[in-house]
């Protein structure tokens, strides 16, 4: 009977997301074995031949035969993509040509030895990263893997086999696998193959038989491989049950948290947590607590490697800042609903544990009710475990701090010697305590301990009566001195912690201020170019390096980085790295695991819809990039991406609107050209024909025809000029050739342009001679005025006057054109300047372009053109143009 319970929605969602992730891109098939020689490569080649027989497009990217004849024979019949040759330390080495495989783009490609490390200079450090790029390109991959190369099993296998595993792949590779095929072989059969020379040849086979290939070791490795395969099958089965069954088989409630430190032993803790999380099918988080301590370059590199390892194993990586590690861990555990905390066994720090009220583990157990797993650190034989007096990860105080502390104690002692006769020995103790408080602001725990010890002994021997004598027989004095030592060391340590808290707060404030300035620059920059220059300069100065952005062009290419911003010695190679980061949407270059020999770090700027470019950061000094700085670069990149993408969409919208306007203009021109231009052309042709063929036409008739012909040509020329002017204004390519202009001359010239179009109207001009000059292109202003006057003539009754008047108003000259026509209907007053618009029912002539041309010309000169109805009847158009500066 089936359960009626509904499936767990969270578990169901996880199963669906996992299935979607597998369906995305190509499929990865892994042939897993317990050791070399079990037949992984052979089985992979057999599967390739089967796929080819089924009609599949199969190619060999790289297959390592290790001299095995039967394996080599199986390659025959398969297409082999030639390998790429790279020079390393004077030796030519071969690697899989990733670009050639991507260009060939087979349906299925063979990539042997998944854990292989590529030759320096390759695009990726590890071959499994090459495989991921092939999968992202939609290519199915067959590959091989030995169990000892799995990251989470590394330590266990090193203990069992007594070997050092240098090449590993993260467990997340298995999560990406569509199918894992376990190639199993009994230890006896494998040893037999070794003796027959089917695993290694010559001395290498003898060395393997004497060390790695022992029956008990192979049996243990076989068990690990079988267990891993069983775990994988169990996880897949539960995912299928969660997706298809009506009831949930288990609850997904566990979440682990692992504390990551600066020690290389954190690797063991991280891998153990990954194994525990895998067994519990739980999510896990890796946390590093930045206490504000200054780190050496080696410590930064180790920390970066540890956090990178945790991320590659599938952990959520967090960086938090707090002077108290326990407080930070418990806070994150509460925020993330953690059920188990995993830590390495803490080392004893005698003095610091006393000052802080217990060891890290003791305080963690007291402060939190969460289960704590303590993992033992495995120590190499050549590196014994060291006893740490203060902190195994603290940077040792420089000798100069000890020297300055010593002289400070000497100075305080001298001052106390002068005061003791006036105030007594007890106040001197408070003077020493104040000195410890002051020293806590400047030195670390080592110099503080030295100062507390010296001042305690000096106070006991030289100031507590009887001065200058030993007090070993006086328990009260000994207790007083010991109490002073504890109080002095505690107050000094607390003062030092206050100083560290202040430093941390200052760092946070500095980063917050920097982000605020970046957001402000993005919001207030008037242009995209200025925003990029300001933000990249600010980010580069903050990170002590150089930054720049390469935006994508319309054709998809990336613009080059500015030479004045990035000092690249190999710009072409660096642009190739930037292009790869852009195409694959992954950071690449310096401080990453992809093309790490590049001079700069390249971060793709990908928004919700598309990628807009690449952000580059080039450090001034070599060294590891801290996690905080990398997060800052990514955060600034995201802010820039949103703004740049929005600006790109705005530009495209404006361009689209402009193209629509141009298309509308051209379409309308074609629609009206037959009505408004063909008619004058017909009249011209008729008049010209009559003049040419009618011999008996008298002089009066000829004069009449000539005048008609002239009027028609004038009207046609006026219409064509308006079309040309409107087209250029609409495209934004009309150049202005400004010069000082007389208002009166331009008004007179505009009327002289159209004498026959005004033959039925009286022109009244009220233009003073002393008007200031305008800075304008006179031909355009004349055309604008002529269009307004013609509009007045077209819509005014014959014999009604048209009035033009000009006057100074403020910093402008106003030119008013008034008529006594019917005026403009109020409902159409807002559309009167639109292209090709004519008031319905007026029967007006023309293209409906004149007022639009006038508006565009006036606007291009920085002026305004408005239309209104006169109270006494008719319409009035007012042009306001700025007066030329003296």
N, C-alpha and C positions, 0 to 999 in steps of 0.2 A: 504494500500500500504506500503510495507516494505521500510525502509530507505536504501539508497544505501551507507551510510557512513560505513567505515570500523570500526570494534570494536577497542577500545583503547587497544593497545598491552600490555601496562603496567598492565592494569586492567585484561586483559585476562591471563597474566602470573601469577598474584597474585591468580586468581581463580584456575588455573591449579595446582599451587604449593600447595594451600590449600587442593585441592582434593587429591593430591598425599600424603600429610601428613596424611590425614585421612585414606588412604588405607594402609599406612605402619603399620605393627603390627596388634594387635587386635582392635576390635571395642568397644567403650565405649557408653553405654546407660545410661542416667541419668534420674531418676524419680524425678522431681522437684515439690516442694510444698511450699505453703505460710507459713506453720507452722506445728509443730508436730501434728499428729493425722488425717491428711487428707487422709491417706491411701497409702502412697508411698511404704512402705515395702510390704503391702498386694498386691498392683499392681505389684510390682517386682516379688513376689513369683508366682503370676498368670502367668506372662510372662515366668517364668522359667518352669512351668508345661506345658505350650503350646509348648515351645521349646523342652521339653523332649518327648512330644507326637509326634512331628515331626521327632523324631529319633536323637535328639541332645544329646551330651555328656555334662551333666549339673552337677555341684557340688556347694555346699554351702561353701564359705570361712568363712563368718561371717554374721549372721543375728541377730539383736537385737529385741526381741519380746516385751520387757518391760511388760511382764506378760499378754499380750493380748492372749486370748484363740484362737480366730479365726486365728490369725497370726501364732500361734504355730502349729495349725492343718495343715496349708498349707505347713509347712516344711516337714511333713510326706510324704514319697515317694521320697524325694530327698536325694542324697548322701551328707553327711555332713563330711567335712574334720575336724578332731579333732583340737581343738585350742591348742595354745602353752601357757604354764603357766610360768609367770615371777614373781619374788619376788620384791616388791617395798615397802621399809620402813616396813618390817616385814609382809606384806600382800601379799598373792598369788593372782595375777590377771591374767585374760585370754586375749589373743590377737589372732588375726588370724595368723596361722602358714604359713607364706609366702613361706618358703622353701618347706613345704609339698604340697602346692598348685602347685608350680612350678614343683615339682617332679611328682605329679599326672597328671598335664597338661590336664585338661578338655578343651573341646571346649568353654564352657561358665561357668563362675563362678559368684556367687552372693557375693558382698561385700557391706554391709549396711553402712550407715552413713559415707559419703565420707569425711566430715570435722573432723572426730574423731582424737584426739591426742593419739598417741601410748604411751604405758608405757615406761619410760626411760630404756634404754638398748636394745630397739628394733632397727632393722636395720635403719628404717626411723623414722623421728619425726612425720610425718602426714600419715594418712591412704591413702590419695590421691597419695602419693609418692609410696606406695605399689601397688596401682592400676596401676600407670604408668609403674612399672616394669613388672607387669602381661601383660599389653598391649604390651610392647616391646618384650615380649616372645611369642607374637602371640595369646594370650588368650583373648577372648571376655569377657567383664565385664558388669554386671548390678549393678548399685549403686543408692543411694538415696541422696538427698540434699535439705535442707530447704533454702529459699531465704535469711534469715538473715545471713547465713554462707558464702555468697559470698563477697569477699574482697571489691569490689568497692561499695557495697550497705551497708557496715557495719555502717557507721556514720548515714546515713539516717534512718536506722531501729532502731538504738539505740535511736535516737530522737523520733521516732514515738512510739516505744514500751516501752521506759523507762527502757531498760535493758542493760546489758553490754555483748557484744558478744566477747567471748574469742577464739573460734575456727572458723577459716575461711579457705577458699580455694581460690587460685588465679583465676582470670578470665580466665587465659590461659587454665584451666581445661575444661572450656566450649568450648574453641576453639578446644580442642582435641576430644570432644564428637562427635560421629557419629550421635547420635540422642538424643534429649531432649524431654521427655514426661512430659507435665504439668499435674499434678494430682490436679484438681480443685475441690473445695468444698465451698459452700456458708458459710459465717460466722454463720448463724443460724444453719445450719446442723452440723457444727463443734462444736458449743456450746452445741448442743443437744448430740452429741457423748461424750463430756466431762462430762455432767451430768450423762450419762449412764455408766460412768466408762470405756469407750473404748479408752480413751487417756491416762489419768493418774489414779492411784488408791489412795484411802485414802486421807491423808492430803495433798499430793502433788497435787491432783486434786483441792482441795479447794484453795490452795495457787495460782495455775495457774489461776483459775477463778477470783480471787481477783486482779490479777496483769496483766499478759500478755494477757489472753483470754478475751478481751473486744471487743465488736462488732466494734467500730470505729477503733481500732487498727488492728483487723483482716481484715477489709475492706481495710485499707491502704496497709497492707502487700499483700493482694490479688491483688491490683492494680499494685504494684511493680512487683509481679511475672508474671502477665499477660503482663505487658509492656516488661519485659525481654524476655519472650517467643516470643512476637511480634517482638522485635528487632532481635532476633536470626533468626526467619523465614524470616524477611526482608533481612537480610544480606545474608542468603543462597539463597534466590530468586534472588538477584542482582548478586550473584556469578554465578548462573546458566544462567542468562541472558547474563552476560559477556562472558560466555563460549560458548553459543549456538546461541545467536541472532547476527544479522549482524550489529546492531548499538549499541553504548555505551549509557547507560541510564544516566550516571553521570560521572563527572571527579574526579579523585583522586588526589587532589592537596594539601590538608591540611597536615601540619605537625606541631606537638606541641612540645614545650620544657618546661620542668618544672625544676625549681631550687630547689635542695635538700639541706637542711641544717642539722645542728646537733641537732635540736630540735625534740622532739617527735611529735610536731604538723605538721611536714613535712609529716607524714603519711596521714593526712587528705588531704593535697594538692596533694599528689601522687594519692590517690584514686579518688579524684575529677577529676584529669587530665585523669585518665584511663576512667572514665565515659564519659568525654567530647570527648576523642579520639574515644571511641566506638560509640558515637552518630554521630560523624563526619566521621567515618570510616577512621580515619587518623592514620599515624604512629606517634610515640611520643618518645622523648628522655629525659632521666633524667640526669641532670648535677650537679655534686658537684664541687665547686671551692675551691681548697686548697690554702689558702692565706699564708701558712707558719706558722700559729699559732700552738703552741704546744697544743695538745689535751689530755684531761684526759682519763682514761680507760673507764669511763662511756660514754663520748662523742664518743669515738671510737666505742663502742658497739652500741650506738644509730645510728651513721652514717652507720655502717655495716648493721644494721636492716633496715634502710630506703632504702639503695641501694638494699638490697636483696628483699625488698617488691616491689620496682620498677621493678626489673628484673623478679620477679615471675608474675607480672601483664603484662608482655610483652613489657616493655620499653627497648630501647637501653640505656645502662648505660655508662656514660662517667665520667672520672676523669680528670680535668684540673687544672693546677697550675698557679695562677696569684694573685698578691696582690690586684688587682682591680676586684671585683666581677662583676661589670657592664661591664667592658671591656671584661672579659672572656665570659659572657653570650651572648653579642652581637657578639663576634667573632664566637662562636660555632653556633649561630643562622644563621649567614651568610653562614658558611661552610655547614650546614645541610639544607639550604633553608627552614628555619622555617617560618611559617606564623603566629603563635600565641605563645606568651610566658606566662606561668602560674607561678605566684608567690603568696606566702602568704602575707598578709598585713604586711608590715615592721613596726617594732617598732621604736618609736622615740628615737634617740640617739643624744641628744642635742648638745654636744660638737663635736662629730665626724661628725655629719651632717654639722655643720658649717665649719669644717676644710676641708671636702671633697667636699664642694660646693653643698650640698643638700642631701636628703635622697636617699636610693637605688632606690626607685620607681621614684623619680623625675629625677634622672640622667639617669635611664633606658629609660624613656620617651623622654628625650632630645637627647640621643645618638642614639636611634634606631627608625625607622619608622614602626616597627612591632607591631601588636596589642598585648596589654598586658592585661591579665586577673588577677584581684586581688581577692583572695579568703579569706574570713573571717575565722579566726581560732576560733574553738569552744573551750571554756575554761571550764574545770570541775569546779563544784561548790566549791570543797575543794582546788582548786588551782587557785587563782585569777591571772589575768594578771598583770605582774610586769612592772614597768617603768624602762627602761634601760638607764642609763646616757651615757654609752659609746657603748657597744655592748652586746646584750643578750647572745651571744655565745662565747665571749672572755673569756679566762681563767683569773681569777682574779690574779693581781700581788701579789706575796708574801710580807709579812710584811718586810722582809729583804730588798727588793727593795726600799720601802719607807724609811727605816732607812738609807740605803746607800745614797739615794738621799738627805735626810735631811743633813747628814754630809758633802756631797759634796757642798751643798748650803752654809753651814756654812764656809767651807774652802774658797770658792770663795768670800764670803762676807769679810772674813778676808784679803784676798789678795787685794780686791778692796779698803778696808779701808786704806791700805798702799799706794795705788796708787792715791787715789782721790786728795791728796794735791799737786801732781805733774802734773796730767793730767786733772783734773776737773771731774765733775759729768757725763758729757755726754759720754766720753770714757768708764766710768765705765759701762754704759748701754750696750755698745758693748761687754765688758768683760762678762757680764751676758748672752748676746745672744750667745757668743761662748760656754759658759758652757752649755746652752740649746742644742746647736748642739752636743756637746760631750755626754751629757746625753741621747740624742735620739738614740745613738748607742748601749746603754746598757739596757735601761729600757723601760717599756711599757707606754701606754697613761696615766694611773693613776698617777704614780710618776711624769711624765712630767707635768701634770696639777698642781700637788702640787708644783713642782719646779717653774713653771711659776708664780703661785700666790704668793709664798713667795718672789721670787726675785723682782717681780713688787712692792710689798709692801715695801720691804727693800730699794729698790732704791728710791721710793717716799718719805719714811719717814726719811731715814738716809743719803741720798746722795744728793737729789735735794734740793738746798738752799731754805729757811733756814732749815738746817738739824736738825732733832729732833723735828720738829713741824708739826702739821696737815696742809694739803693743801686743805682742803675741799672748801675753798673760792676761790681757784685759778683754774679756768676752764682750763687754759693752761697746768698746771701741771697734772691735772686729765686726760686730753686728751692724754698727753705725756705718762703717766703711762699706760693708757688703750691700747694705740697703741703698747707700748712695750709688754704688755701681749699677745695681738693677734699675733704680729710678733714672739714672743718667742715660743708660743704654736704651731704656724704654722711651723716654722723652725724645732722645735724639732720633730713634727709629720712627716714632710717630711724626716728628717734624719732617723727616725725610719722606714719609708717606704723603704728608700734606703737600710737600713740594712736587712729588710725582703726580698727585691728583691735579694740582694746578697746571703742571705741564701737559697732562692729558686733556684737560679742559681747554687749554690754549690751542692745542692741536686741533681739537674738535671745532673750536670757534674759528680757527684759521681756515679749515676746510669748508665750514658752513659759509663763512664770509666769501670765500672763493666761489662757491657754487651760487651764492646770491648774486655776486658780480657777473657771473656767466649768464645767469637767467636774465639779469637786467640788461646786459649787452645784447642778448638775443632779442629782447622785447623792444629796445629803444633804438637799435641801429637802423638808420634810414634805408640802407641798401644791403643786399646780400653780401656783396664783396667786403663792405666795411665790417659787417657782423663776423665774417670768417676771419678777417685779419685781427680783429680785436680779441675774439675768443681764443684763437690759436696762440696769439702772443701771450695772453694771460695764463693759459694752461702751460705753455712751455716755460715761462718764468717760474711758475709755482713748482713744477716738477724738475727744474734745473735741466732743461733740455730745449729742443726745438719742435714745433708742431706745424703742420700744414694740412690742407684738405685738397684732394683731387676730386672734382665733381665730374659726373658722367655727362658726356655731350649728347646731342640729339641722335648721333649715329651709333651710340653705345660705347664709344671709346672714352678713356679717362684722360682728363687734362693732366699735364705734367705738373709736378710739384715745383714751387718757386725756389730758384737757386739761392735767393737771399734768405730763405727761411730754413731749408734743409741743406746741409753740406754733405751731399751724397757723392762718394767717389765713383760709384758705378750706377749712374742714374737709370740706364736701360735695364739692368738686372733688377734694380729695386722696383721699377715700374712693373716688371713681370710679377714680382712678389705681391705688389699691391693689386694687380689684376687678378691674381689667384684668390686673394682674400675677398675681393669684390664678387667674383664669379661663384665662389663656394660659400660665401656668407660666413666665414670663419676668420678669427684673428690669425695672422701669420707674421713671420719674421722674428726679430729679436725678442727674446724672453718667452717664446712659444716653442712648441714641439714641431712646428711646421716651418720649413725653410729658415731655421734658426740662425743661419750664418748671415742673414741680412743685417744691414746697418740700422734699421729702424723697425718699430712695431707698427703694423698696419691693421686697423680695425675697420671693418665694413660698416657703412652707415645705411642700415636697412630699416625702412619704416614699415608701417602696416601694409602698404600697397606695393612699394618697390624700393630698390636701392638707389641712393642718390649720390654716393661717392665713397671715398675711403679717407679715414683720418690717420695721419702718420705722426708718430712720436719718435724722435731721435735723441737719445741721451747724450749729454756732454761727456760723461765719464762712464766707463764700462762697469758693469755690476748687475746684480739681480734686481728686477723690478718688484717692489713689495706688493702684497695683495691689495693694500689700501690704495696705492697709486694706480694699480691696474683697474680697480673698481671705479676710481675717480675718472680715469680715461673713458671707460665704458659709459659711465653716467653722463659725462659731458657729451660724448658721442651720441647718446640717445636724445639729449636735449637738442643738439644741433640737427639731428635727423628729422625730428618733428617739425622744426622751423623750416629747414631746407625743403622738405617734402611739401609743406604747406605753400611755400613760396613758388615751388615748381608748379604746383597745381594752379596757383593764381596766375602765373605767367601763361600757362597753357590755356586757362580760361579767357584771359585777355586776348591771346593770339586767336583763339577760336572765335571770340566775338568780333575781332577785327576782320578775320576771314569771312565771317558771315555777313558783315557789313559790306565788304568788297564784293562778295558774291551777289548780295541783294542789289548793290549799286549797278553792277554789270547787267544783272537780269532785268532791272527796271529800265536801264538805258536801251537794251535791246527791245523791250516792250513798247517804249514810247518813241523809238527812233523813227518808226514808220509814220507815226501820226504827226510828230513835231518837226522832223527834219526832212522827211521825204516830201512833205507838202511844199515847203519852200523850194526844194530842188525841182519839183515839178513845175512850179511857177517860173523858176529861172529858165528851165528848158523851153517852156512855152514862149516866154518873152524873147529868148534868144532866137528861137525858130522863126518867130514872126519878123524879127529884125533881119534875119538872113534871107528869107524866101519871099516876103511880100514886097515886090518892087514898087507897087503903087502907094505904099504907105507914105502919107505926107509927113512934113517935118513935125507938126504938132503931135501926130500919133507916135512918131519915133521918140520924141521927147518924153511923152507920157509913158511909153514902154520902158525907156531907159531909166526913168525915175522909179517905176515899179520894180525894175530889175535891181536897182541900187538898194531900195528899201528891203527887198527880200534877202539880198546878200548880207545886208547889215544885220537883219534879224537872225539869219543863219550863223553868221560869224559870232554874234553875241551868244547864241546857244552853245556853239562849239567851245567858245572860251570858257563858259560856265562849266561845261562837262570836264574839260581838261583841268581847270582849277579845282573842282570838287574831287576829282580822282586823285590828284596829288595831295590835297589836304587829307583826304580819307586814308591814304597810305602813309601819311606822316613824313613825306619826303620833299615837301615844298620848302626850298631854302629862302630865307628872308635876307634881302640885300638892303638893309636899312640905311637911311641918310636923313639929314635935316629936311623937313618938308613944310611948305606953306599951306595952311588949311584952305585959304581962299583959292590958291592955284589948283589944289586937288579937287575942290568943288566945281570950279569952272571946267576943269578938264573932264570930269566925269559926265557933265552935261553935254560937252562937245562930242563925246563919244557916240551919243545916241540922238542926233538932232531930229531925224525923221520919226523916231518913236515917240517924240514929244511934240509933234507938229500941231496937235489939237489942244495943247495945254499951255497956259501962261506960267512961266517960272518966276517966282518971287524970291530973291536972294537977300538975306540980311546977314552979311558976313563982314565984321569989322576988319580994317586993314592991319590993326596992331595986335592981332592974335599971336600968341607965342607959337613957335614952331614945334612940330611933332617929329619924333624919331621913328621913322617908318619907311616902308617900301611904297613909294607913291602909286605905282601902277596897280598894286593890290587894293589900296584904299580907294582909288578911283573906281575900280571894278565893283567894290562893295557898295559905294555910294550910287553907282549907276544902276545896280540891281534894285536897290531900295526905291530909287526914283522911277524906274520902269514899272515896278510893282504898283506904285502910287498911280501912275498913268493908266495902267491896265484896269484898275478897279475904281477909277474916278470918272464921272461923266465928262463928256467933251466940254471944252470952254471953261472948265473949273480950274482954278489955279492950284499949283503945287508950290509949297513954300519950303525953303531951306534957310535955316538960321543957325548960327554958331556963336558960342560964348564960352568964357572961362568959368569953370565951376570947381573950386578947390584946386587940386593938383591935376585936373583933367580938362580937356576941351570937349564940350558937348556939341554934337551936330544933330539937329532935329529936322526930320523930313515929315511934313504934314500934308494931308490931302483932305478933300471934302467929299469923299466917297461914302459908301454905306457902312464902313467900319468892319471890324472883325467880330464875328459872333463869340460870345464869352466862352462857349463850350469848346471852341477851336483855338482860343488864344494861346493855350499851352503847346499846341502842335504846329504853330505857324512857321517855325524854323526847321521843321523836319524835311528831309530830302523827299522830293517828288510829291509833296503834300499841297493840295489846292482845296480851298474851301468849297465844299459840295454845293452845287446849284448856282455858282457864280458865273460859270461859262468862261472863266478866265483862260487866257492863252498862255503858252509857254510850258516848260518842262516841270515847273514847280521846284526849280533848283536855286533860283536867284537869292531868296532870303537865306537858304542854307549856306550858300557860298559866302554871303555877306557875314553871317554869323561866324563861320570858320575863319575868315580873314581877320575879323576884329579880335577874335579870341587869340589867334596866333600873334597878334601885336600886344597882348596883355590888356585888352580893353573889354568893354561890355556892350551888348546890343540888346535892347528891350523894345517890346511893342505894346502899345496901349491904345484905347479908344478915346477920342477927344470928347469933352462934354458937349460941344456944339455940333458934333457929328464928324464922321471921318476917323481916320487912324493917324497915329503918330509913331514914328520909329526914332529912337534916340541912341546915338553912338557916343560912347565915352572912351576917349583915348588919352593915355598919360602924356603930359607935357615933357618935352625933352629937357633933361637936367642941364643946368647952365655950367 
